[in-house]
Amino acid sequence: MSVKDVSVVIPLLNEEESLPELIQWIERVMNEHEYSYEVLLVDDGSTDESWRVIAENGKRNPNIKGIRFSRNYGKSAALNTGFFEASGEVVITMDADLQDSPDEIPGLVKMITEDGLDMVSGWKKKRYDPISKTIPSKFFNGVTRWISGVKLNDFNCGLKAYNKQVIKTIDVYGEMHRYIPVIAKWNGFSKIGEKVVEHRARKYGVTKFGLERFINGFLDLLSITFVSKFKRKPMHFFGALGTLSFLSGTVFTVKLLWDKLNSVYFSGIPLKRDVTEQPLFYLALVAVVIGVQLFLTGFLAELIAHKSTDRNEYVVIEKSGL
């Protein structure tokens, strides 16, 4: 596989109407700037004629390459597979719905090659989305900035640029494509920039995402924060919680036993209720049991953490131009 200047990775689902215009637009930009390039179109289980459009363009232009999934695996799977196949020194990702402008590609490439950034994220400062998407998006981005420490305004923008080393190092799984900047940072790629990009009104079709993506997004953020911080040292998390729980339960148990001994042998004043009749006794017992369980969970997680995990594999039923 020959090395290209630029690889453009485009995940898509049912975009047969927009693909011809998008491909021609990318070709024009690449030829104007004399890039050696490839366009990797990852068909994520489309049920329309998207694959036919990809295959026809691949026959016309060998730089247009396609990967077709057997079913819909999601955007993260499509990006991860595209990253694996990409050979460009700079990798651009964009959506296939024509809301991302290929005219932004040269500026993004420059920030990687000349400014030395590891990755650049687009910022759709002026958006053509309904308020039902823009307001939750602002809140989502604010929370992500606060938790991750990555100072970006638009984590979910599909238009991004990467140094090749970044995409060959990270794994994108589940629905983690929203957090690629966070994953990159926690893998040591801290030179992350941002570029204001044009956001175009949707020309064909309808959006493939609903409001549920924001709920899932927050759950994914909690997941990736935990995994990134404790993937190699889970005992630090479970052990700390286990110690706190076990010691709390032990302290309360000792107090209850002391009160019992004090009433029998020293003060002579009987307790109003026996030890086993007090709610605090059961709370202490539960705390001790939970503490032991958390310790065991930590040990098991440590054993699992030492096992190497391979890049997720997806069922690719057809390729074009690869």
N, C-alpha and C positions, 0 to 999 in steps of 0.2 A: 504494500500500500504506500503510495507516494505521499510525502508530507505536503500539506497545503498551507497557504497563509491563513486562510479563514475557513472554519467550518460553521455552518449555520444549522442548528438543530431545531426542528419545528415539530412539536407534538400536535396531533390534530384528531378531531373526531367529527365526522360528517361535515366537511368543509369543501365539498365538490365545487360550489359556486365561486368561492374566493381563491382557490388554489391557482387557477391559470393566471389570474392577475398578479397574485403574490409572487409566483415563480418568475414571471417576466420582469417584475419590478426588481427583484433581487439580482437577476442576471444583468439588468442594465446598470445597477449600482456597482456590481463587481467588475464589469467590463470597463466602466468609466474610470475606476481607480486601479485597474490592471492587477487585481488580486488573483492569485491562484486559489481556487475555492472549491468547496463541495457543499451541497445542500442536502441534509439528511432529514427526510420527511418520515416521521414515525406515525403510522396509521394505527391509532389505538382502538381497533375494533369497529371501524366505521361500517355503517349499514347502507350507505349511499354509494355513489360512484367515485369516491375519493381515491381509492386504490387504482382505478382505471386511469384517472387523470395523472397520478404519480407515475405509473408505468409508461404511459404515452410520452410524458415529458422526459423520462429517463432514457427512452430510445432516441429522442431528439437531441438531448444534451447529456453526455456521460457524467457531467458534474452533478446532475440531479439523481439522488439515490433514495431508495425507499426501503422501509422496514414495516412489515405488516404483522400485527398481533392477531392471534386467533379470536380474541375477545377483548372487551374493554378492561384494561388493568388500572387505568388512572394515569394522570399526568406525571407523577413521580416515576412510575415504571417506564413511561415513554422517554422521559429525559435521561434516566439512568442508562437505558439501552442506547440512546443516541450518543451519550458521552462515551460509552464503551467503544463505539464504532468510529468516533470522530478522530481525524488525523491532523486537523489544523493546529497551528501554533496559538491562534486565538479562536475561541469558541463563542459564538453568539447564539443565544436562545431567543426565540420570539414566538408569539402566538400566530395561528394561521387565519385569523378572522379579519385581517387587514386593519385592525385597530392599532397595531404596532407598525411604524413606518421603517422600511428598509433603508431610507435615506439617513437614518441615525447610525447605521453600521460604521461608516468611516470614522466618525467621532469617537465611538466606543472603542474601535480598534486602536486609535491613536492613544487613548488613555491607558491601554494595556501595554502597547509596544514602546511608546515614547515616555509616558509618565511613570511607567514601572509599577502600575497597580496590579494586584492579584486578581481582582474582579471589580466590575463596575455594574451598579444596579440602576436601571432607569427609574425616573420619578415622573409619573404622570401628574404634573402639577395642575394642569387644566384638564378636567375629565368630562367625558360625554356619557356619564352613567347616571341613572336615577339616584335620587337622594337616599333611597332604601339601600343602596350599595355604598355610597360615598361616606355617609355618617358612620356606619359600622366599621368601614375600612379605616377611617381616621382613628377611631378608638382602638381597633386591632393593632394598628401600626404603633400607636403610643405605648400600649402595654408591652409589645414586643421589644421596642427600644429600651424600655425600663428594665425588663427582665434580662435581656441578652447583652445589653451594653453596646450593641451595634447601632450607630447613629445614622439610620436611614429613614427616609420619609415614606417609602413605598416598597415594603418587602415583597408584596405580591405581584409586582410588575413583571410581566413575562419577558420583557426586553432586557437582557443582561449580557455582559461580556466577561469571559474568563481567560486567564492564562491557562494553557493546556495542562500544566502541572496540577492545577486546582481540581479540574474535573476528572483527572486520572487518579486522584487521591481519595476524594470523598465518595460516599455511597448515598444515594437518594432513594428512600424506600417509603412505603406507606403513603402518607400525604405530606411528606416533608419538603416538597418542592418550594413551599412558601418560605422555608427557613434555610435555604441554601447559603445565604450570607452568614447566618449563625453557625451552620455546620462548618463552613470554610474558616471562620474565625477560630473556632474551637479545635480545628485541625492545624492551626499555626499560620493561616493565611490572613494576616491582619491588615494588609494594605487594601482596604475596601473603599471604593469611591462611589460617587453618585452623579448622575447626569440627568438634567431635565430633558425629557423626551416628548415628542408629539404624541398625543392620544387622539385617535380618530374615531368618529362615530361609526358604529357597526353598519356595514353596508349590506351584508347578506346574513340570513338566518337569525337565530336567537342565541342568547348566552347559554352556556352549558352548566353554569354554576348558580346555585341559589343561596339563600341566607344561611342555610345549614352549614355552609363551608366555614363561616365565622365561628360557630360553636365548635366544630371539629378542629378549627385552627387553634383555638385556645387549648384544647385537650392535647393537640400535637405539640404545642409550645411547652406545656408542662412535661410531656414525655421526653422531648428532645433535650430539655434542660437537665432533667434527671439523668438521662443516658449519657449525655456529654460530660457531666461532672462526675458521675459515679460508675461509668461503664467498666473501668479498670480497677476500681476500688469500692465495690458495693458494700464491703464490710464497714467502711467509714460512715455510711449512711445508716444501714440497719443496725450496726453495732452501737452507734451513738444513741439511737432511739431505744434499743434494747437495754443499754446500760441505764439510761434515764428511767425507763419503766421499771426495771428490776430493782433499782435502788429505791425508787419511790415506794414500791410495794413492800420492800424489806423494812424501810424506816417505819411505815405505818404499822406493819406487823409487830415489830419490836415494841412500838409504843403501846399497842393493845395488850401485848403480853406483860409489859412492865406494869400497866395499870392493874392487870389481874393479880400479879404477884404482890404489888403494893397493897392492894385491898385485902389479901389473904394473910400476909406475913408481917406487914408493917403498920399500916394505918388502922387496920381492923374495921374499916368502913366498907361494907359490901358494895359491889357495883350494882347500879340500877338494872343493868342488863348484862347477861353473860357475853363473853367475847364473840361467840358464834351467832349471837342475836343482833350484833351491831352491823349496820350497812357498811361501815368503814372496813370491817374485816373482809367482806367479799370484794370490795373494791381493791384492797391491798392484794388479795389472792389473785384477782384477775390481772393486776399490774405485773405481778411476778411471773405469771404464766405467759403473758404477752411478751415480757422481756426475754424469756427463754426462747420463745418462738421467733422473735426478731433476730436473736443471735444465730439460731439455726438457719434462718433464711439468709442471713449474711454469709455464713459459711458455704451454703450451697451456691449462692450467687458468685462467691469468689471462685469456686470450682468451675462454674459455667463460664466465667469471664476469661479463664485461661484457654478455653477452647476457641480456636480460630473459626471465624465465620466467613463464608465465601459471598461474593457479590450475588445478589438475588438473580435468579434465572427466570426468564419469561419465555413462553412458548411463541417462537417466531415461526410462522408458517410459510413465509415467503419473503424474499429479498430481491431488490432490483438495483443493478449497477455496483454491487459490492463484491 
